[in-house]
C-alpha cells in the first residue's frame, strides 16, 4: 500500500508529493521523466547480459505530463505528451525520486514566477 498522501501538479513543470509521514517535496517533471523505469528508457538485461542498453531520444512534449494513472496498489503509470507511457513508477521509486530531486523553496518560487510571465 502507498504511503503517498497526495500528488498534485503545481504548474506545467512541477509535481508536488505529500507523504503520510509528513515529508513534502516538489520535483520537476523532467526529473520524473529522466527516471522512467521502462526498458526502453533504462535498458534491459537478461541473466546479466545487456540485451537493450536504453535510448533516450529528445522529442517535443517528452517532459510534459498528460496523465498519471494508479496501477494496482503498487504505483502509477505516467503518460507523456510525446506518447510514451510504458513506465510504471512504484511507490518506493516515487519516494526516492521525491527525495533525490526535491527543490528548495527558492527554486520552486523561480519556477512559479517564470510561469506567470
C-alpha positions, -999 to +999 in steps of 0.1 A: +000+000+000+011+035-007+024+059+019+017+087-006-010+110+007-013+132-023+002+141-057-006+174-074+006+194-103+017+229-093+021+241-129+033+227-162+067+219-149+063+209-112+048+180-093+042+181-055+044+149-034+029+147+001+036+115+021+017+102+051+049+105+073+048+143+067+075+145+040+066+170+013+086+178-018+083+193-052+101+180-082+105+190-119+086+168-143+117+164-164+133+146-135+104+122-132+108+115-170+145+110-166+139+083-140+114+065-162+119+028-152+108+012-185+132-010-205+132+015-234+145+042-212+166+024-186+177-006-207+171-043-202+192-072-192+185-109-192+206-131-169+233-105-165+236-097-202+225-063-215+200-070-243+190-034-248+210-005-234+182+020-233+180+050-255+166+085-249+155+104-279+147+141-274+112+147-286+088+176-283+065+170-253+087+144-237+088+162-204+051+173-205+028+151-185-005+140-199-017+118-171-008+097-140-029+066-135-028+043-105-016+008-113-028-018-088-017-010-053+019-005-061+024+026-082+014+049-110+018+048-148+027+081-165+017+091-200+038+119-216+027+142-244+052+126-268+032+094-265+055+075-241+035+055-215+053+023-206+070+033-174+054+023-141+067+041-111+064+021-078+056+040-046+091+034-033+106+046-066+085+078-064+097+083-028+133+080-039+126+105-068+108+129-044+138+129-021+166+129-047+151+158-068+134+179-041+135+215-050+142+243-025+115+269-017+136+294-038+138+271-068+100+265-066+093+302-064+115+309-095+095+283-115+062+299-104+074+334-112+087+323-146+054+305-153+035+338-145+054+358-171 
